[in-house]
Amino acid sequence: MSSDMQVFRLPDLGEGLTEAELVNWLVAVGDEIKVDQPIAEVETAKSMVEVPSPYAGTVAELHGEAGQTLDVGKPLISIARSGAAPVAPETPSTAEDAVSTGVVASPEVDAAAETYRTEEKAGSGNVLIGYGTPGGVTSGRTRPRKASLAVVDRETETRAEAPVAAEPPVAGTRIPGKLSAVISPLVRKMARDHGVSLETIQGSGASGLIMRRDVEAAISTPEAPEAPGAPASAPVAEGDLDSRTGLAVSARTPVRGVRKAVAANMTKSRTEIPEATVWVDVDATALLDMRAELKKRAPHDTPGLLAFIARFVTAGLKKYPALNTRFEIGEDGSQEIVGFDGINLGFAAQTDRGLVVPSVRNAHQLSARELDAEIRRLTTVARDGKATPTELGSGTFTLNNYGVFGVDGSAAIINFPEVAMLGVGRIIDRPWVVDGQLAVRKVTELTLAFDHRVCDGETAAGFLRYVADAIENPGGALADM
């Protein structure tokens, strides 16, 4: 391969991810790009991210099309060094394909590394796992330092925690020969839902920024073009019959992105974890009364019920730490239970992209009010498709409030590789015996699914009873926390 050609490979976008869907190119062949300039928008099983380039130069080749699923470690883009004559990119060798760091492995690797370190000095600090610039800090390493993924949406990142404005400006689509940043997930969804191509819209905002009103205007146009990228469901040929049922097939939907990751994770959980389930009905009347009283005093600063239950859960996990572990099997068949000095509390959140589980890091250190604020923040960024892999993949225990769907209980599947999950059902009026008298109380059902390899039923029942008692006597429980 010519020393004037730099091939950047799709990097590891988060622990355990092996592929990503190419949503949109932000550059075109012939464009001049800089170090850390976003070159593509990709969607992983965990989030939507921009991929910045570790190289400066001229775009020589784009290895993929919008809607295509790319494997980590495969070529993403070829870039000719600045000032070099145009060079036809070559296909990397098999040996190169074995590299997963995102930097080409070639006879000129030392020169490439030196060039990379030189370019690091101008870096912005936008890094991905396996490559990126550390904001001007250089070292003698021949490979870039691994770092946590930084999800960047420069036009919208400050609005992730705030209510959406009436007409939030978002970055415009790419105009030939010109770079624009990534489209906001909210605007992209609006366009997709109405079959509008963002490539055809000229933004009315400053510097061509696409406004919400621009998409709404395109929606009202009778002959709006079809949105780019692969459709949600592949077209079905006429006469396509299902051999087992004899019925006509109405749709074939590819399993990918979040849905593919969820399917793989749940299958692994059911296959590897010998789970057991315990449950209990709980009188939540006192908890609701306590929250109602707090709301009278501070209407706009009262934690939600889930935050209180989350606080009880973290206290319970400190008392029963076996449920806040991970069961690992080594390559040699050895087994060990890994304990953690801290609790990252995950909670299930339904989004347009599917079910995701963001986690509150070091949740054991937070009050109910702080837990409430973080749960709300993470829910917002998850639904906007902007949660980072760290926020989505670092949980040690999951709390699932499926009561919001109007159901009482669930035979939950543990969020692998965790070892337990607590589910909370809806709170409804039920007959309940209080001091020997029948009364109507606010009752919910708690369900705990746990890995029987890490503990026995006594431990699981003890934890569940602890949380239940805290809900039934919240004042006393909080006083002891």
C-alpha positions as CSV (number, residue, x, y, z in Angstrom):
1,M,0.0,0.0,0.0
2,S,1.3,3.5,-0.8
3,S,2.6,5.5,2.1
4,D,0.5,8.4,0.8
5,M,-2.7,6.5,1.5
6,Q,-4.2,6.2,4.9
7,V,-7.0,3.6,5.5
8,F,-9.1,4.2,8.6
9,R,-11.0,1.2,9.9
10,L,-14.3,1.1,11.7
11,P,-13.1,1.2,15.4
12,D,-14.5,-0.6,18.4
13,L,-17.5,1.7,19.3
14,G,-18.1,0.1,22.6
15,E,-17.2,-3.0,24.6
16,G,-18.7,-6.1,23.0
17,L,-19.9,-4.5,19.8
18,T,-18.8,-6.1,16.6
19,E,-20.7,-4.1,14.0
20,A,-22.5,-0.9,13.2
21,E,-24.9,0.4,10.6
22,L,-23.7,3.2,8.4
23,V,-26.5,5.8,8.6
24,N,-25.0,8.7,6.7
25,W,-21.7,9.9,5.2
26,L,-20.7,13.4,6.3
27,V,-18.0,13.7,3.7
28,A,-17.6,12.9,0.0
29,V,-14.8,11.7,-2.2
30,G,-12.5,14.7,-2.9
31,D,-13.3,16.5,0.3
32,E,-10.4,17.9,2.3
33,I,-10.8,16.9,6.0
34,K,-9.0,17.6,9.2
35,V,-8.1,15.5,12.2
36,D,-11.2,14.8,14.4
37,Q,-13.6,16.0,11.7
38,P,-16.7,13.9,11.7
39,I,-16.8,11.7,8.6
40,A,-19.8,9.4,9.1
41,E,-22.7,8.8,11.3
42,V,-23.2,5.2,12.5
43,E,-25.8,3.5,14.6
44,T,-24.7,0.7,16.9
45,A,-26.7,-1.6,19.1
46,K,-26.3,1.0,21.9
47,S,-26.4,4.5,20.4
48,M,-26.1,6.8,17.4
49,V,-22.6,8.3,17.1
50,E,-20.4,10.4,14.9
51,V,-17.1,8.9,13.8
52,P,-14.3,11.4,13.7
53,S,-11.2,10.9,11.5
54,P,-7.8,10.4,13.0
55,Y,-6.2,11.6,9.8
56,A,-6.1,14.8,7.8
57,G,-6.1,14.7,4.0
58,T,-8.2,14.2,0.9
59,V,-11.0,11.6,0.9
60,A,-10.1,9.0,-1.7
61,E,-12.7,6.3,-1.1
62,L,-15.7,5.6,1.0
63,H,-16.0,1.9,2.0
64,G,-19.7,1.4,2.3
65,E,-23.1,2.9,1.6
66,A,-25.9,4.3,3.8
67,G,-27.9,1.5,5.3
68,Q,-25.1,-1.0,5.1
69,T,-23.9,-2.9,8.2
70,L,-20.1,-2.8,8.7
71,D,-17.9,-5.0,10.8
72,V,-15.5,-3.5,13.3
73,G,-12.0,-3.6,12.0
74,K,-13.0,-3.4,8.3
75,P,-12.0,-0.4,6.2
76,L,-14.3,2.6,6.6
77,I,-12.6,5.4,4.6
78,S,-9.3,5.9,2.6
79,I,-7.6,9.2,3.0
80,A,-4.7,10.6,0.9
81,R,-2.2,12.6,2.8
82,S,-2.4,16.3,2.4
83,G,-0.3,17.5,-0.6
84,A,0.1,14.0,-2.0
85,A,-0.8,13.1,-5.6
86,P,-4.1,11.2,-6.0
87,V,-3.5,7.5,-5.3
88,A,-5.9,4.7,-6.0
89,P,-6.7,3.0,-2.7
90,E,-5.7,-0.7,-2.4
91,T,-7.6,-3.5,-0.7
92,P,-6.0,-4.2,2.7
93,S,-4.3,-7.6,3.0
94,T,-5.5,-10.4,5.2
95,A,-2.9,-9.6,7.8
96,E,-4.2,-6.0,7.9
97,D,-7.8,-7.2,8.3
98,A,-6.7,-8.8,11.6
99,V,-6.1,-5.3,13.0
100,S,-8.9,-4.0,15.1
101,T,-7.4,-0.8,16.4
102,G,-8.6,1.4,13.5
103,V,-5.1,2.1,12.3
104,V,-3.7,0.3,9.2
105,A,-1.1,-2.4,9.9
106,S,1.4,-2.0,7.0
107,P,5.1,-1.9,6.5
108,E,4.9,1.9,7.0
109,V,3.2,1.5,10.4
110,D,5.9,3.5,12.2
111,A,5.6,6.4,9.8
112,A,1.9,6.3,10.1
113,A,2.1,6.3,13.8
114,E,4.5,9.3,13.8
115,T,2.1,11.1,11.5
116,Y,-0.7,10.3,13.8
117,R,1.1,11.6,16.8
118,T,1.9,14.9,14.9
119,E,-1.8,15.3,14.1
120,E,-2.7,14.6,17.7
121,K,-1.3,18.0,18.6
122,A,-4.3,19.6,16.8
123,G,-6.8,17.2,18.2
124,S,-10.0,18.3,19.9
125,G,-10.3,15.4,22.3
126,N,-13.2,13.7,20.5
127,V,-12.2,10.1,21.0
128,L,-13.6,6.7,20.3
129,I,-12.4,3.4,21.8
130,G,-9.3,2.3,19.9
131,Y,-8.3,5.6,18.4
132,G,-8.7,9.3,18.7
133,T,-6.9,12.4,19.9
134,P,-6.3,13.1,23.6
135,G,-6.6,16.9,23.3
136,G,-3.0,17.7,22.6
137,V,-1.3,15.2,24.9
138,T,1.3,13.2,23.1
139,S,3.3,10.2,24.1
140,G,5.7,7.6,22.6
141,R,3.0,5.0,22.1
142,T,2.9,3.5,18.6
143,R,-0.9,3.0,19.0
144,P,-3.5,5.5,20.1
145,R,-4.6,5.2,23.7
146,K,-7.9,3.5,24.3
147,A,-10.5,5.8,25.7
148,S,-14.2,6.0,26.5
149,L,-16.5,6.8,23.7
150,A,-17.5,10.4,23.3
151,V,-20.8,10.8,21.5
152,V,-20.8,14.2,19.9
153,D,-23.8,16.1,18.4
154,R,-22.4,19.6,18.6
155,E,-25.7,21.3,17.7
156,T,-27.9,19.4,20.1
157,E,-25.8,18.0,22.9
158,T,-26.6,20.9,25.3
159,R,-30.3,20.3,24.8
160,A,-30.3,16.6,25.7
161,E,-31.3,17.4,29.3
162,A,-33.7,20.3,28.5
163,P,-37.2,20.4,27.0
164,V,-37.2,20.6,23.2
165,A,-37.7,24.1,22.0
166,A,-40.4,24.9,19.5
167,E,-38.0,25.1,16.6
168,P,-34.6,23.7,17.7
169,P,-31.8,24.3,15.1
170,V,-30.2,21.1,13.9
171,A,-27.2,20.5,11.7
172,G,-28.0,20.4,8.0
173,T,-27.4,17.6,5.5
174,R,-24.3,17.4,3.4
175,I,-24.1,19.7,0.4
176,P,-21.7,18.4,-2.3
177,G,-18.1,19.6,-1.4
178,K,-19.2,20.9,2.0
179,L,-19.2,19.3,5.4
180,S,-22.2,19.5,7.8
181,A,-22.6,17.9,11.2
182,V,-25.0,15.0,12.1
183,I,-28.8,15.4,11.8
184,S,-30.6,15.5,15.2
185,P,-32.3,12.2,16.0
186,L,-35.6,14.0,16.6
187,V,-35.5,15.6,13.1
188,R,-34.3,12.4,11.5
189,K,-37.2,10.5,13.0
190,M,-39.7,13.1,11.8
191,A,-38.2,12.8,8.3
192,R,-38.2,9.0,8.3
193,D,-41.7,8.7,9.6
194,H,-43.0,10.9,6.7
195,G,-40.7,9.5,4.0
196,V,-38.8,12.8,3.6
197,S,-35.2,12.7,2.3
198,L,-33.0,15.0,4.4
199,E,-30.5,15.1,1.4
200,T,-33.1,17.2,-0.5
201,I,-33.7,19.8,2.1
202,Q,-31.9,23.1,2.1
203,G,-31.9,24.4,5.7
204,S,-33.3,27.8,6.4
205,G,-31.2,28.4,9.5
206,A,-27.8,30.0,9.8
207,S,-25.1,28.3,7.7
208,G,-27.8,26.1,6.2
209,L,-28.9,24.6,9.4
210,I,-32.1,22.5,9.0
211,M,-34.9,23.7,11.2
212,R,-37.9,21.7,12.3
213,R,-40.0,24.0,10.1
214,D,-37.9,22.9,7.1
215,V,-38.9,19.2,7.6
216,E,-42.5,20.2,8.2
217,A,-42.5,22.1,4.9
218,A,-41.1,19.1,3.1
219,I,-43.7,16.8,4.7
220,S,-46.4,19.0,3.3
221,T,-44.9,18.8,-0.3
222,P,-47.0,16.3,-2.3
223,E,-44.1,14.6,-4.0
224,A,-41.7,14.2,-1.2
225,P,-38.8,11.8,-2.1
226,E,-38.3,8.6,-0.2
227,A,-36.0,8.8,2.8
228,P,-32.5,7.4,2.2
229,G,-31.2,4.2,3.8
230,A,-32.5,0.7,4.1
231,P,-36.3,0.5,4.8
232,A,-37.5,-0.9,8.0
233,S,-39.1,-3.8,6.2
234,A,-37.8,-5.3,3.0
235,P,-40.2,-5.5,0.0
236,V,-42.0,-8.8,-0.3
237,A,-42.3,-10.4,-3.8
238,E,-45.8,-11.0,-5.0
239,G,-46.8,-14.6,-4.4
240,D,-44.4,-15.1,-1.5
241,L,-46.1,-17.8,0.6
242,D,-45.1,-19.2,3.9
243,S,-44.5,-23.0,3.5
244,R,-45.6,-23.9,7.0
245,T,-48.9,-21.9,7.2
246,G,-49.7,-21.4,3.6
247,L,-50.4,-17.7,4.2
248,A,-49.0,-14.9,2.1
249,V,-46.0,-13.2,3.7
250,S,-46.8,-9.5,4.3
251,A,-43.4,-8.3,5.4
252,R,-39.8,-9.4,6.1
253,T,-38.0,-7.2,8.6
254,P,-34.3,-7.5,9.1
255,V,-33.2,-7.9,12.7
256,R,-30.4,-5.4,13.4
257,G,-29.3,-2.6,15.6
258,V,-30.8,-2.5,19.1
259,R,-33.3,-5.3,18.3
260,K,-30.5,-7.6,17.2
261,A,-28.4,-6.8,20.3
262,V,-31.4,-7.4,22.6
263,A,-32.1,-10.8,20.8
264,A,-28.5,-11.9,21.2
265,N,-28.3,-10.8,24.8
266,M,-31.6,-12.4,25.9
267,T,-30.7,-15.6,24.1
268,K,-27.4,-15.7,25.9
269,S,-29.1,-15.0,29.2
270,R,-31.6,-17.8,28.8
271,T,-28.9,-20.2,27.6
272,E,-26.3,-19.6,30.2
273,I,-28.0,-18.4,33.4
274,P,-29.9,-21.0,35.5
275,E,-32.3,-18.4,36.8
276,A,-35.0,-18.6,39.5
277,T,-37.7,-16.2,40.4
278,V,-39.3,-15.0,43.7
279,W,-42.0,-12.5,44.1
280,V,-44.1,-10.8,46.7
281,D,-47.1,-8.4,46.9
282,V,-46.4,-5.2,48.7
283,D,-48.6,-2.5,50.3
284,A,-47.2,0.7,48.8
285,T,-49.8,3.0,50.5
286,A,-47.4,4.5,52.9
287,L,-44.9,5.3,50.2
288,L,-47.5,7.0,48.1
289,D,-48.7,9.0,51.1
290,M,-45.2,10.0,52.0
291,R,-44.5,11.2,48.4
292,A,-47.8,13.1,48.3
293,E,-46.9,14.9,51.5
294,L,-43.5,15.8,50.1
295,K,-45.1,17.1,46.9
296,K,-47.3,19.5,48.9
297,R,-44.1,21.0,50.4
298,A,-42.0,21.0,47.2
299,P,-44.2,20.5,44.1
300,H,-41.4,20.8,41.6
301,D,-38.6,19.0,43.5
302,T,-40.2,15.7,44.7
303,P,-38.5,12.5,43.5
304,G,-40.7,10.0,41.6
305,L,-41.7,6.6,43.0
306,L,-39.1,4.8,40.9
307,A,-36.3,6.9,42.5
308,F,-37.4,6.0,46.0
309,I,-37.5,2.3,45.1
310,A,-34.1,2.7,43.4
311,R,-32.8,4.0,46.8
312,F,-34.2,1.0,48.6
313,V,-32.7,-1.3,46.0
314,T,-29.2,0.2,46.4
315,A,-29.4,-0.2,50.2
316,G,-30.6,-3.8,49.8
317,L,-27.7,-4.6,47.4
318,K,-25.3,-3.3,50.0
319,K,-26.9,-5.7,52.5
320,Y,-27.0,-8.6,50.0
321,P,-24.0,-8.0,47.8
322,A,-24.2,-11.4,46.1
323,L,-26.9,-10.0,43.8
324,N,-24.5,-7.2,42.7
325,T,-21.9,-9.5,41.1
326,R,-21.0,-11.2,37.8
327,F,-20.5,-14.9,37.1
328,E,-17.5,-15.4,34.8
329,I,-16.3,-18.6,33.1
330,G,-12.6,-18.6,31.9
331,E,-11.3,-20.0,28.7
332,D,-9.9,-22.9,30.7
333,G,-13.3,-23.7,32.2
334,S,-12.5,-22.0,35.6
335,Q,-15.4,-20.2,37.3
336,E,-15.4,-17.2,39.6
337,I,-17.9,-14.7,41.0
338,V,-16.8,-11.1,40.5
339,G,-17.9,-8.7,43.2
340,F,-17.9,-4.9,42.8
341,D,-17.0,-2.0,45.1
342,G,-20.1,0.0,44.1
343,I,-23.4,-0.2,42.4
344,N,-24.3,0.9,38.8
345,L,-28.1,0.7,38.8
346,G,-29.6,0.0,35.4
347,F,-33.2,0.6,34.5
348,A,-35.2,-0.4,31.5
349,A,-36.2,2.4,29.2
350,Q,-38.4,2.0,26.1
351,T,-37.3,4.1,23.1
352,D,-38.1,4.4,19.4
353,R,-35.0,2.2,18.7
354,G,-36.1,-0.5,21.1
355,L,-35.6,-1.4,24.8
356,V,-32.3,-0.1,26.3
357,V,-30.9,-0.2,29.8
358,P,-29.0,2.9,30.8
359,S,-27.4,2.8,34.2
360,V,-26.8,5.2,37.0
361,R,-23.2,5.0,37.9
362,N,-22.3,4.8,41.6
363,A,-26.0,4.8,42.4
364,H,-25.3,3.8,46.0
365,Q,-23.8,7.3,46.6
366,L,-26.9,9.2,45.5
367,S,-30.0,10.3,47.4
368,A,-33.5,9.6,46.1
369,R,-33.6,13.2,44.7
370,E,-30.2,12.7,42.9
371,L,-31.3,9.3,41.6
372,D,-34.5,10.9,40.2
373,A,-32.5,13.6,38.4
374,E,-30.1,11.1,36.9
375,I,-32.9,8.6,35.9
376,R,-34.7,11.5,34.0
377,R,-31.5,12.6,32.3
378,L,-30.5,9.1,31.2
379,T,-34.0,8.5,29.9
380,T,-33.9,11.6,27.8
381,V,-30.5,10.9,26.2
382,A,-31.5,7.2,25.6
383,R,-34.7,8.2,23.8
384,D,-32.7,10.8,21.8
385,G,-30.3,8.1,20.7
386,K,-27.4,9.9,22.3
387,A,-26.6,7.7,25.3
388,T,-22.9,6.5,25.3
389,P,-21.9,2.8,25.5
390,T,-20.6,3.5,29.0
391,E,-24.1,4.8,30.0
392,L,-25.7,1.8,28.4
393,G,-23.3,-1.0,29.2
394,S,-22.0,-0.6,32.7
395,G,-24.8,-1.8,34.9
396,T,-24.4,-4.3,37.7
397,F,-28.1,-4.7,38.6
398,T,-31.3,-3.8,36.7
399,L,-34.5,-2.3,38.0
400,N,-37.4,-2.7,35.6
401,N,-40.6,-0.8,36.1
402,Y,-43.0,-2.7,33.8
403,G,-46.0,-1.4,35.7
404,V,-46.0,1.6,33.3
405,F,-47.3,-0.8,30.7
406,G,-50.3,-1.7,32.9
407,V,-49.2,-5.2,33.9
408,D,-48.8,-6.7,37.4
409,G,-45.9,-9.0,37.0
410,S,-43.4,-10.5,34.6
411,A,-41.1,-13.6,34.3
412,A,-38.2,-11.3,33.5
413,I,-35.0,-12.3,31.6
414,I,-31.9,-11.2,33.5
415,N,-29.8,-8.5,31.7
416,F,-26.7,-10.5,30.9
417,P,-24.0,-10.5,32.2
418,E,-25.7,-9.3,35.4
419,V,-27.0,-11.8,37.9
420,A,-30.4,-10.3,39.0
421,M,-33.2,-8.1,38.0
422,L,-36.0,-6.6,40.1
423,G,-39.3,-5.9,38.4
424,V,-42.0,-3.6,39.7
425,G,-45.6,-4.0,38.6
426,R,-48.4,-1.5,38.5
427,I,-49.8,-0.1,41.7
428,I,-53.5,-0.7,42.0
429,D,-56.3,-0.8,44.7
430,R,-56.6,-4.2,46.2
431,P,-58.3,-5.6,49.4
432,W,-55.7,-5.9,52.1
433,V,-55.8,-6.9,55.8
434,V,-54.6,-4.1,58.1
435,D,-54.7,-4.7,61.8
436,G,-57.1,-7.5,61.4
437,Q,-59.5,-5.4,59.3
438,L,-60.1,-5.6,55.6
439,A,-59.2,-2.4,53.8
440,V,-58.5,-1.1,50.3
441,R,-54.7,-0.4,49.9
442,K,-52.3,0.5,47.1
443,V,-50.6,-2.7,46.2
444,T,-47.8,-3.6,43.8
445,E,-46.0,-6.8,43.0
446,L,-42.2,-7.1,43.2
447,T,-40.5,-9.9,41.1
448,L,-36.9,-10.8,41.5
449,A,-35.2,-13.0,38.9
450,F,-31.7,-14.2,40.0
451,D,-28.8,-16.4,38.9
452,H,-29.0,-19.4,41.2
453,R,-25.2,-19.9,40.7
454,V,-24.3,-16.9,42.7
455,C,-26.7,-17.3,45.6
456,D,-29.5,-19.5,47.1
457,G,-33.1,-18.7,47.6
458,E,-32.5,-17.4,51.1
459,T,-30.4,-14.6,49.9
460,A,-32.8,-13.7,47.1
461,A,-35.8,-13.8,49.4
462,G,-33.9,-11.7,52.0
463,F,-33.2,-9.0,49.5
464,L,-36.7,-9.0,48.1
465,R,-38.2,-8.8,51.6
466,Y,-35.8,-5.9,52.5
467,V,-37.0,-3.8,49.6
468,A,-40.7,-4.8,50.3
469,D,-40.4,-3.7,53.9
470,A,-38.8,-0.4,52.9
471,I,-41.7,0.3,50.6
472,E,-44.2,-0.5,53.3
473,N,-42.4,1.6,55.9
474,P,-40.5,4.2,53.8
475,G,-40.0,6.7,56.7
476,G,-38.2,4.2,58.9
477,A,-36.2,2.8,56.0
478,L,-34.9,6.2,54.9
479,A,-34.0,7.1,58.4
480,D,-31.7,4.1,58.6
481,M,-30.0,4.8,55.2
